[in-house]
């Protein structure tokens, strides 16, 4: 795909995501033990749906381990910012994350 086509592909992918799933994604940013940036996601639709439908591209490593929320680790600078923009992820502070997680309850684990 040519560089000029990438934005259109992202917009198309996002539009399909919105139409099919009507998904709201909440994110919490942090760092790994080695200092890499990481983004954890949750949604009322459940972790399995998030892990299946969020496709981060080659600049991000996706982790979808059993019993954990999906996590995305940045390989190249700016990759997580693009992921947040592509999927309209609502990035929360830690206190906001804790409140939202409590409000969503067990739905995030489905």
Rosetta blueprint (number, residue, H / E / L):
1 X L
2 X L
3 X H
4 X H
5 X H
6 X H
7 X H
8 X H
9 X H
10 X H
11 X H
12 X H
13 X H
14 X H
15 X H
16 X H
17 X H
18 X H
19 X H
20 X H
21 X H
22 X L
23 X L
24 X L
25 X L
26 X E
27 X E
28 X E
29 X E
30 X E
31 X E
32 X L
33 X L
34 X L
35 X L
36 X L
37 X E
38 X E
39 X E
40 X E
41 X E
42 X E
43 X L
44 X L
45 X L
46 X L
47 X H
48 X H
49 X H
50 X H
51 X H
52 X H
53 X H
54 X L
55 X L
56 X L
57 X L
58 X L
59 X L
60 X E
61 X E
62 X E
63 X E
64 X L
65 X L
66 X L
67 X L
68 X L
69 X L
70 X L
71 X E
72 X E
73 X E
74 X E
75 X L
76 X L
77 X L
78 X L
79 X H
80 X H
81 X H
82 X H
83 X H
84 X H
85 X H
86 X H
87 X L
88 X L
89 X L
90 X E
91 X E
92 X L
93 X L
94 X H
95 X H
96 X H
97 X H
98 X H
99 X H
100 X H
101 X H
102 X H
103 X H
104 X H
105 X H
106 X H
107 X H
108 X H
109 X H
110 X L
